[in-house]
Amino acid sequence: ANPFADDPFFRDFFGDLRRSAPQVQNALGSGVILSADGLVVSNYHVVGGADDIRVVLADRREYAARILLADEVSDLAVLRLDGAAGLPALTLADSDGAEVGDLVLAIGNPFGVGQTVTSGIVSALGRSTLSLGAGRGYFLQTDAAINPGNSGGALIDMSGHLLGINSAILTRGGGSNGVGFAIPANLVARVLAEAQAGKARFERPWAGLTGQPVDMALATALGLPRPEGVLIAELHPQSPFAAGGLLVGDVILSLDDHPVTSPQEMMYRLAVAGVGQAARVGYSRAGAPASASVALTPPPGADAP
């Protein structure tokens, strides 16, 4: 409100301008249909907190949509289209099978111009240092052009399967700079399964530890042949990793046979595995390799979704 609006001398100079008008915000983004009955996945930063959502298909059909599950940390949201049936839907690829150099297509609605397809390659795997709002995670990197409005759209492989959800670009000028990031399809599959199970929020396994990436100096001190893994710096007494026999000072090298090189990558692997599962953990203790089975559980005292 104008600071002079209630002043007895100045208020008459402002007339109706002293009254604050309600503000409406609009946003535009992309999404991916993943079931014939209208389940759609998009980014949290596209639809999170929205009061009214309209989904327009490429053939101009429009549907009202409601959010089934929204997760700010993974930057994913699952929507249900009201009254939808018989829709074309993408199938999910195994994003762990992606390799640098694989050809990909990015589909979305950049700048609101309409459905657009750009092509490129997977330019890097396992980018885990990028933060997007409150989100933090593990991304596929692509050089396919991704611009504002592409968020929530599909990154597909040459078989037409969904490899990831386009989520962010790294740019200095506001446009595509050849570095785009997509949330891997394996995490999308886990979030989708939680929504189909009727959960309103995404439940992650609790690690109960803090860790740090192993650099060359740490690797030398720990007797590792090369810098790899995540060093356990702190371990909660109730941590499932503690129950599995791990100790402070151990270095976690892999989860379910997938190497981990950062805490973000480790949390991604736990999220993909899911609560109620058991993870195979490969680790090093005093330079000697070891392994353990860790039961994945929610945080102690966590409310049910």
C-alpha positions in Angstrom: 0.0 0.0 0.0 1.1 3.6 -0.6 2.7 4.9 2.6 0.8 8.3 2.2 -2.7 6.6 1.6 -3.8 7.2 5.2 -2.2 10.6 5.7 -4.9 13.3 6.2 -3.0 15.8 4.0 -1.5 13.7 1.2 -4.3 11.0 0.7 -6.4 13.3 -1.5 -3.6 13.5 -4.0 -3.7 9.8 -4.7 -7.5 9.2 -5.2 -8.2 5.5 -5.9 -4.6 4.7 -6.3 -4.3 4.4 -2.6 -6.3 1.2 -2.7 -4.5 -2.1 -3.3 -6.0 -4.2 -6.0 -5.9 -8.0 -5.9 -3.1 -9.4 -8.0 -3.4 -12.6 -10.2 -0.3 -14.4 -11.3 -0.3 -16.6 -14.4 2.4 -19.1 -15.4 3.0 -21.2 -18.4 4.9 -24.5 -18.7 4.9 -27.9 -20.2 3.9 -31.4 -19.1 4.0 -35.1 -20.1 1.0 -37.4 -20.3 2.0 -40.8 -18.7 -1.4 -42.6 -18.7 -4.3 -42.9 -21.0 -6.7 -41.8 -18.2 -5.0 -38.4 -17.8 -2.0 -38.6 -15.4 0.4 -35.8 -16.2 3.8 -35.1 -14.8 5.3 -31.6 -14.8 7.6 -29.5 -12.6 6.7 -28.3 -9.2 7.9 -24.8 -10.1 5.4 -24.8 -12.9 2.2 -25.8 -11.0 3.1 -25.9 -7.3 0.8 -23.5 -5.4 -1.6 -23.0 -8.3 -5.3 -22.4 -7.6 -6.5 -23.1 -11.1 -4.8 -25.3 -13.7 -5.7 -25.7 -17.3 -4.0 -28.2 -19.6 -4.1 -27.7 -23.3 -3.1 -30.6 -25.6 -1.4 -30.3 -28.9 -4.8 -30.9 -30.6 -6.3 -28.0 -28.7 -8.4 -30.0 -26.3 -8.5 -28.5 -22.9 -8.9 -30.1 -19.5 -9.1 -28.8 -15.9 -6.5 -30.4 -13.8 -5.8 -31.0 -10.1 -2.6 -31.8 -8.3 -2.4 -35.3 -6.9 1.2 -35.1 -5.6 3.6 -32.2 -5.5 7.2 -32.4 -4.3 9.3 -29.3 -4.2 12.6 -31.0 -3.4 12.5 -33.2 -6.6 10.7 -30.4 -8.5 8.1 -32.8 -9.7 4.3 -32.7 -9.6 1.7 -35.3 -10.7 -1.7 -34.0 -12.1 -5.0 -35.6 -12.9 -6.9 -34.3 -15.9 -10.6 -34.3 -15.2 -12.7 -36.4 -17.5 -9.8 -37.5 -19.6 -9.8 -40.9 -21.4 -8.0 -42.6 -24.3 -5.1 -40.2 -24.3 -1.8 -41.0 -26.0 0.8 -41.5 -23.3 4.6 -41.9 -23.2 6.3 -44.9 -21.6 9.2 -44.5 -19.2 12.8 -45.4 -20.2 15.4 -46.7 -17.8 17.4 -43.5 -17.3 20.3 -45.5 -15.8 20.8 -46.8 -19.3 21.5 -43.4 -20.8 25.0 -42.7 -22.0 26.8 -39.6 -23.0 26.3 -39.0 -26.7 22.9 -40.6 -26.9 20.6 -38.7 -29.2 17.6 -37.1 -27.5 14.6 -34.8 -28.3 13.3 -32.1 -26.0 9.5 -31.4 -26.4 7.8 -28.4 -24.8 6.2 -25.0 -25.2 9.1 -22.5 -25.2 8.1 -18.9 -24.8 4.5 -19.9 -25.2 4.8 -20.2 -29.0 3.3 -23.7 -29.1 4.6 -27.3 -29.1 8.2 -27.3 -30.2 10.8 -30.1 -30.6 14.5 -29.5 -30.4 17.2 -32.2 -30.8 20.6 -32.8 -29.2 22.5 -35.3 -27.2 23.0 -36.4 -23.6 26.0 -34.3 -22.8 26.7 -35.4 -19.2 25.3 -37.8 -16.6 24.9 -37.4 -12.8 25.0 -33.6 -12.5 24.3 -33.2 -8.8 25.5 -29.7 -7.9 22.6 -27.8 -9.4 20.0 -26.3 -7.1 16.6 -25.2 -8.5 14.6 -23.1 -6.0 14.1 -25.4 -3.0 15.0 -28.4 -5.2 18.2 -30.2 -5.2 19.0 -33.4 -7.0 20.6 -35.4 -9.7 20.1 -34.4 -13.3 20.8 -35.6 -16.9 22.5 -32.8 -18.9 21.6 -32.2 -22.5 22.6 -29.7 -25.2 19.0 -29.9 -26.8 17.7 -26.3 -26.7 15.6 -25.7 -23.5 14.1 -22.3 -23.0 11.6 -20.7 -20.6 8.3 -22.6 -21.1 10.1 -25.9 -21.7 10.0 -26.7 -17.9 8.0 -29.8 -17.3 8.3 -31.1 -20.9 9.7 -34.4 -22.1 13.2 -35.4 -22.9 12.8 -38.5 -25.0 15.2 -41.1 -26.4 15.3 -42.3 -30.0 12.8 -45.1 -29.1 10.2 -42.5 -28.1 10.5 -43.3 -24.4 10.6 -40.7 -21.7 14.2 -40.3 -20.5 13.6 -37.3 -18.2 11.6 -34.2 -17.4 13.2 -30.9 -18.6 13.6 -28.7 -15.6 16.2 -26.0 -15.9 18.8 -24.3 -18.1 22.2 -22.8 -17.2 22.3 -19.5 -18.9 23.8 -16.0 -18.5 21.6 -14.3 -21.1 18.2 -15.7 -20.3 18.0 -18.1 -23.3 19.3 -21.6 -24.2 23.0 -21.8 -23.8 23.4 -25.4 -24.8 23.3 -26.6 -21.2 19.9 -28.0 -20.0 19.0 -30.3 -17.1 16.4 -33.0 -16.9 15.1 -35.0 -13.9 15.8 -38.7 -14.7 12.9 -40.9 -15.6 13.6 -43.4 -12.8 12.8 -40.8 -10.2 9.7 -39.7 -12.2 8.6 -43.4 -12.1 8.9 -43.5 -8.3 7.0 -40.2 -7.8 4.3 -41.4 -10.2 3.9 -44.7 -8.3 3.5 -42.8 -5.1 0.7 -40.7 -6.6 -1.0 -43.7 -8.1 -0.9 -45.3 -4.6 -2.9 -42.3 -3.3 -0.2 -40.4 -1.5 -0.3 -36.7 -1.4 3.4 -36.2 -0.8 6.5 -38.0 -1.8 8.0 -40.1 0.9 11.8 -40.5 0.9 13.9 -43.0 2.8 15.8 -41.5 5.7 19.6 -41.7 5.6 20.2 -40.4 9.1 23.7 -39.3 8.2 25.7 -36.4 6.9 28.5 -36.9 4.4 30.9 -35.2 2.1 32.4 -36.0 -1.3 35.8 -37.5 -1.2 38.5 -35.4 -2.9 42.1 -36.4 -3.7 43.4 -35.3 -0.3 40.7 -37.3 1.6 41.3 -40.3 -0.7 45.0 -40.3 0.1 44.3 -40.0 3.8 41.7 -42.9 3.7 43.8 -45.2 1.6 41.6 -45.1 -1.4 43.2 -45.6 -4.9 41.2 -42.6 -6.3 38.7 -40.0 -5.1 35.3 -41.6 -5.0 32.3 -42.0 -2.8 30.8 -40.2 0.2 32.6 -40.0 3.6 30.2 -40.5 6.5 30.9 -37.5 8.8 28.0 -37.9 11.2 25.7 -40.8 11.9 22.5 -40.7 13.8 22.1 -43.6 16.4 18.8 -44.6 14.7 20.1 -44.4 11.2 19.4 -47.4 9.0 23.0 -47.2 7.9 24.1 -47.6 11.5 21.8 -50.5 11.9 23.4 -52.0 8.8 26.8 -51.8 10.5 28.3 -48.7 8.9 30.4 -46.3 11.1 31.6 -42.7 11.0 34.6 -42.6 8.8 33.4 -45.2 6.4 33.1 -44.2 2.7 29.9 -45.2 0.8 31.0 -46.2 -2.7 27.8 -47.5 -4.2 24.1 -48.1 -3.7 22.4 -51.0 -5.5 25.6 -51.3 -7.6 25.4 -47.7 -8.8 28.4 -45.6 -7.9 27.8 -42.5 -5.7 30.0 -39.5 -5.8 28.1 -36.9 -3.8 25.5 -36.7 -1.1 22.9 -35.5 -3.6 23.5 -38.6 -5.8 23.2 -40.8 -2.7 19.9 -39.3 -1.8 18.7 -39.7 -5.4 19.5 -43.4 -5.3 17.7 -43.8 -2.0 14.6 -42.0 -3.3 14.6 -44.2 -6.4 14.8 -47.4 -4.3 11.9 -46.3 -2.1 10.8 -46.7 1.5 10.3 -50.3 2.5 13.0 -51.6 0.2 16.5 -52.9 1.1 19.5 -51.2 -0.5 22.9 -52.9 -1.2 25.6 -50.6 0.1 29.2 -51.0 -1.0 31.6 -49.1 1.2 35.2 -48.8 2.3 36.5 -49.0 5.8 40.2 -48.2 6.4 40.8 -48.9 2.8 39.2 -52.3 2.7 36.0 -53.0 0.7 32.9 -54.2 2.4 29.2 -54.4 1.8 25.9 -54.3 3.8 22.2 -54.5 3.3 20.4 -51.4 4.6 16.6 -51.4 5.2 15.1 -48.1 3.9 12.8 -46.5 6.3 11.1 -43.1 6.8 12.4 -40.7 9.4 11.6 -41.7 13.0 8.2 -40.3 14.0 7.3 -39.2 10.4 3.6 -38.7 9.8 2.1 -41.0 7.3 1.5 -39.3 3.9 
